[in-house]
Amino acid sequence: MNKEYLEEFYEENKNALKDSEQEIKGFMDFVEYIKDTITSNIQYDFNLDIDVNKLLEIDEMENII
């Protein structure tokens, strides 16, 4: 995952994200929203579970905050 882009995207759009109905209050809330959305869509569309932490390399996310 391109962590720099994700952080840049959040910074450029944080006002819109924070004003949404998704209750995104910070960068990690945004990351959790992405994780939940991917997981939900894969489960709903294909009835499969995906390791979203592995997909997004979440273990390394703390290094960019």
N, C-alpha and C positions, 0 to 999 in steps of 0.2 A: 504494500500500500504506500502511496505517496503521502507521507505524514506532513511534509511541508505544505503540500497543496491543501490538505484537509484543514490544517491550522489556518492557512491563508484564507480559505473559503469561509471558515467560521468568523475570522476577524472582519472580513469584508461584509458579511451578512448577519452579524450577531444581533443587530437591532431587529431585523425582520424575524430572526429565529426566536429571540426572546419575546417578541410580541405575538407569537403564534399560539395556538391552542395546545401545543405539545409540551408546555412547561419546561422549556429549555432555558436554564438559568446560567449555564456556563459551558465551557468546551467539552468537559467530560459528559454532560447531559446530552450534548450533540452526538458524541461518539456512541453513547448508550442508545440513542434514538436510531442511529444507523444500524447498530447491531440488532436491535429488536425488529426493525423493518426488514432486514435481510432474512433473519431467522423466520419471521412470520410468513413472508412471501414464499420461501422455499418449502416450508411445511404445508402451507395452504395449496400451492400450485402442484407440488410433487409428492406430498406426504413423506418428505425426507428431512432428516436432521442434518444440519451443517455446523461444523465447528467454526463459528464466526470469529472467535478469538484467534484461532490459527490463521484464518483467512485474512484478518486485518492486522495480524501481528500485535495484538492488544498488549501482550506482556511488555512490549517496548514503548507503549504509549506514555507511560509515566515520565519517560525521558524528555518529552517535548513540552511538558507543562511548566 
